[in-house]
Amino acid sequence: MSVLRWFTEPLTHEFMQRGLVVAVLVGTVCALLSCYLVLKGWSLMGDAISHAVLPGIVLAYLWSIPLAFGAFAAGLVCTTATAYLRENCRVKEDAVMAIVFSGMFALGLVLFVKVESDQHLNHILFGNMLGVRWSDVIETALIAIPVGGIVIAKRRDLLLFCFDPAHARAMGLSVTLLHYGLLALVALAIVASLKAVGVILVIAMLITPGAIGFLLAKQFGRLTVIAVAAAVFSCVVGTIASFHLDAATGPTIVMVQTAVFLVALAVSQVQASYRRRAQRSVEVPGTC
């Protein structure tokens, strides 16, 4: 089978077209946010929010309201509870986040097993990218595109906040607004990703692209471009590969992202080794 046919044959099916569109949408917005999460050191916060939305999803299902509303509300509860406990107890922030998200995720699992749900609710936990309808694609786009637009429009303020909050405050920026605004954007991105990859795998899409860019670039603009390119590449290749392998699409995309990360790690180590040798050759004249 030729490479071109390997890519084009799955796209003759409409469900593959829908899956690819939603994968690229989710991958792009998650990649944009992952750059700031990695820079800020908030990888665990992304994990916390992604798991903490589960009780909100189950309660929204029970109350017959849109699942996205329940997921977003639960994400805000997680961030607010984390901030309150961090400011009012001596426990460090990483421990507070672990306690809050594990407690909310456990509550969600208890509610989940007690509720007789249809298969749709099960897919929220594990994702079902190839099962999305065009209405789901539109719903994802209505969340992902505005979130991506806000991140791009406020990229300088968010970068300054992540890199040096004290300087951002001195520049007249509202650090509190940027703090909770970034967390709200992460929660919205997770909501957009629910039907595609589920609450368990979305953390990989929120962290891995930014980590890849961090390994290969020192300038933030280039880091962002690399992160988005790596995410889109992983989504396209992972979606197509899942068709040929008859495997779950979300996990396949995450596996491709992990492989790209390992390649980026190897490249960064080779580059670092080359720079060390070049530096030694400068410091010791006459060496090769």
Buried (B, 14 or more C-beta within 10 A) or exposed (E): EEEEEEEEBBBEEEBBBBBBBBBBBBBBBBBBBBBBBBBBEBBBBBBBBBBBBBBBBBBBBEEEEEBBBBBBBBBBBBBEBBBEBBEEEEEEBBEBBBBBBEBBBEBBBEBBEEEEBEEEBEBBBBBBBBBBEEEBBEBBBEBBBBBBEBBEEBBEBBBBBBEEBEEBBEEEBEBEEBBBBBBBBBBBBBBBBBBBBBBBBBBBBBBBBBBBBBBBBEEBEEBBBBBBBBBBBBBBBBBBBBBEEEEBBBBBBBBBBBEBBEBBBEEBEEEEEEEEEEEEEEEEEEEE
